Amino acid sequence: MNEDQATIIHRRTPESAAMVENTRRAMAITTKLNHLTFNDPAEVRVLFSELIGKPVDENFILIPPFYTAGGTEITVGKNVFINQNCTLYDLGGLTIEDDVMIGPNVNIITTGHSLDPVQRRTVTIGKPIIIKRNVWIAAGVTVIGGVTIGENAVVAAGSVVTKNVPANTLVGGNPAKVIRMIETALNETIKES
């Protein structure tokens, strides 16, 4: 990812004030959402749709609690499942495509700060994350800004994703590395013919 794709917000600017206001809005909505249970899926969908500013489909499932510092830059496809205690930071953009499953205690964090100690508290940097169709992110994973997780990929529990994940792979570790390719039932059927 090149730096042109990053969103950079400097402290004490109109952009910074808007970011803080959006965080306040997100906290108010997620506080309501986090009082709901697994038995309130329709209400969860209504509040999550309000949070991201666009409707989610009727098969969207989120199990509270859930946390975010924004929400308006999250895009969610169809049939997405987000398990409990997940945190999604979306400054710079977070795209979750169709049929994605996100396990419990997952952190998807688009934002960071400068390595330069002089700028560390004065600059927030958001780098987009794209999670392609049919990805499974297992429990306790952290995904860092600026990566794309390819279609059908699986990220093993407890992994830290710092680089792009190829499609149809199982990755794991810290930092996550390719463990092996994923064979699909279709591929196995083709090989047997």
C-alpha positions as CSV (number, residue, x, y, z in Angstrom):
1,M,0.0,0.0,0.0
2,N,1.4,3.4,-0.8
3,E,1.0,6.4,1.4
4,D,-1.3,8.1,-1.1
5,Q,-4.0,5.7,0.2
6,A,-3.6,6.8,3.8
7,T,-5.9,9.2,5.5
8,I,-3.9,11.6,7.7
9,I,-5.6,13.6,10.4
10,H,-3.6,16.3,12.2
11,R,-4.6,17.3,15.8
12,R,-6.4,20.6,16.3
13,T,-7.8,20.8,12.7
14,P,-11.4,20.7,11.4
15,E,-10.8,17.1,10.3
16,S,-9.7,16.2,13.8
17,A,-12.8,17.9,15.3
18,A,-15.0,15.9,12.9
19,M,-13.2,12.7,13.8
20,V,-13.8,13.3,17.5
21,E,-17.4,14.1,16.9
22,N,-17.9,10.9,14.9
23,T,-16.3,9.0,17.7
24,R,-18.8,10.5,20.1
25,R,-21.7,9.5,17.8
26,A,-20.3,6.0,17.4
27,M,-19.9,5.6,21.2
28,A,-23.6,6.7,21.7
29,I,-24.8,4.1,19.2
30,T,-22.6,1.3,20.3
31,T,-23.7,1.9,23.9
32,K,-27.3,1.2,22.9
33,L,-26.2,-1.8,20.7
34,N,-24.2,-3.3,23.6
35,H,-27.3,-3.5,25.8
36,L,-28.9,-5.9,23.3
37,T,-28.4,-9.6,23.2
38,F,-28.2,-12.4,20.6
39,N,-32.0,-12.6,20.9
40,D,-32.3,-9.0,19.4
41,P,-31.0,-9.5,15.8
42,A,-33.4,-7.1,14.2
43,E,-32.6,-4.3,16.6
44,V,-28.8,-5.0,16.3
45,R,-29.2,-4.6,12.5
46,V,-31.1,-1.3,12.9
47,L,-28.4,0.2,15.2
48,F,-25.5,-1.2,13.1
49,S,-27.1,0.3,10.0
50,E,-27.4,3.6,11.8
51,L,-23.8,3.4,12.9
52,I,-22.4,2.8,9.3
53,G,-24.9,5.0,7.6
54,K,-26.3,2.3,5.2
55,P,-28.5,-0.7,5.6
56,V,-27.2,-4.2,6.2
57,D,-29.0,-7.2,4.8
58,E,-31.4,-9.4,6.8
59,N,-28.7,-12.1,7.2
60,F,-26.2,-9.8,8.9
61,I,-25.5,-11.1,12.4
62,L,-23.5,-9.3,15.1
63,I,-23.3,-10.6,18.7
64,P,-22.7,-7.7,21.1
65,P,-20.6,-6.3,22.7
66,F,-19.0,-4.5,19.7
67,Y,-16.7,-1.5,19.6
68,T,-15.7,1.1,17.1
69,A,-14.3,4.7,17.0
70,G,-16.2,5.7,13.9
71,G,-18.4,3.4,11.8
72,T,-19.1,5.7,8.9
73,E,-16.3,4.2,6.8
74,I,-17.4,0.6,7.3
75,T,-19.0,-1.2,4.4
76,V,-20.5,-4.6,5.0
77,G,-21.6,-7.1,2.3
78,K,-24.3,-9.8,2.6
79,N,-24.4,-12.7,5.0
80,V,-21.7,-11.3,7.3
81,F,-21.2,-12.7,10.8
82,I,-19.3,-10.8,13.5
83,N,-18.9,-12.6,16.8
84,Q,-18.8,-10.9,20.3
85,N,-16.2,-8.5,21.6
86,C,-14.9,-7.3,18.3
87,T,-13.4,-3.9,17.6
88,L,-13.5,-2.4,14.1
89,Y,-11.7,1.0,13.6
90,D,-12.4,2.3,10.1
91,L,-10.6,5.6,9.5
92,G,-9.4,5.3,5.9
93,G,-12.0,2.7,5.0
94,L,-13.0,-0.9,6.1
95,T,-14.6,-3.1,3.5
96,I,-16.1,-6.5,4.5
97,E,-17.4,-8.4,1.5
98,D,-20.1,-11.1,1.4
99,D,-20.1,-14.2,3.5
100,V,-17.3,-13.1,5.8
101,M,-17.1,-14.7,9.3
102,I,-15.3,-12.8,12.1
103,G,-14.6,-14.7,15.3
104,P,-14.7,-13.4,18.9
105,N,-12.2,-10.9,20.2
106,V,-11.0,-9.8,16.8
107,N,-9.5,-6.4,16.3
108,I,-9.5,-4.8,12.8
109,I,-7.6,-1.6,13.2
110,T,-7.2,0.8,10.3
111,T,-5.6,3.5,12.4
112,G,-2.2,4.1,13.8
113,H,0.2,6.9,14.7
114,S,3.6,8.2,13.5
115,L,6.7,6.4,14.6
116,D,8.3,9.8,15.0
117,P,7.9,10.6,18.7
118,V,7.5,14.3,17.9
119,Q,4.4,13.6,15.8
120,R,3.0,10.5,17.6
121,R,0.3,12.3,19.5
122,T,-0.4,14.9,16.8
123,V,-1.1,12.7,13.8
124,T,-3.6,9.9,13.3
125,I,-3.1,7.8,10.2
126,G,-5.8,5.6,8.7
127,K,-5.0,2.9,6.1
128,P,-7.8,0.9,4.4
129,I,-8.5,-2.7,5.1
130,I,-10.3,-4.9,2.6
131,I,-11.6,-8.3,3.6
132,K,-12.7,-10.2,0.5
133,R,-15.6,-12.6,0.0
134,N,-15.9,-15.8,2.1
135,V,-13.0,-15.0,4.5
136,W,-12.9,-16.6,8.0
137,I,-11.0,-14.6,10.6
138,A,-10.7,-16.8,13.7
139,A,-10.8,-15.8,17.3
140,G,-8.4,-13.3,18.7
141,V,-6.9,-12.1,15.4
142,T,-5.6,-8.5,14.9
143,V,-5.6,-7.0,11.4
144,I,-3.5,-3.9,10.9
145,G,-4.3,-1.1,8.4
146,G,-3.2,-1.2,4.8
147,V,-3.9,-4.9,4.1
148,T,-6.2,-6.9,1.9
149,I,-7.3,-10.4,2.9
150,G,-8.0,-12.4,-0.2
151,E,-11.1,-14.4,-1.1
152,N,-11.7,-17.6,0.8
153,A,-8.7,-17.1,3.0
154,V,-8.6,-18.2,6.7
155,V,-6.7,-16.4,9.3
156,A,-5.8,-18.7,12.2
157,A,-6.7,-17.8,15.8
158,G,-4.4,-15.3,17.5
159,S,-2.7,-14.2,14.4
160,V,-1.5,-10.6,13.6
161,V,-2.0,-9.7,10.0
162,T,0.4,-7.0,8.9
163,K,0.7,-7.8,5.1
164,N,-1.7,-8.8,2.4
165,V,-3.1,-12.4,2.6
166,P,-3.4,-14.3,-0.7
167,A,-6.7,-15.8,-1.7
168,N,-7.4,-19.4,-0.8
169,T,-4.7,-19.6,1.8
170,L,-4.5,-20.4,5.5
171,V,-2.3,-17.9,7.3
172,G,-1.2,-17.8,11.0
173,G,1.3,-16.5,13.4
174,N,2.8,-13.1,14.4
175,P,3.3,-11.7,11.8
176,A,0.9,-14.0,9.9
177,K,2.5,-16.1,7.2
178,V,1.1,-18.5,4.7
179,I,0.8,-22.0,6.2
180,R,-0.8,-23.7,3.2
181,M,-3.2,-23.4,0.3
182,I,-6.8,-24.2,0.9
183,E,-8.3,-27.0,-1.2
184,T,-12.0,-26.5,-1.9
185,A,-14.5,-29.3,-2.3
186,L,-14.8,-28.2,-6.0
187,N,-11.0,-28.6,-6.5
188,E,-11.1,-32.0,-4.8
189,T,-14.0,-33.1,-7.0
190,I,-12.2,-32.0,-10.1
191,K,-9.0,-33.9,-9.1
192,E,-11.0,-37.1,-8.5
193,S,-12.5,-37.0,-12.1
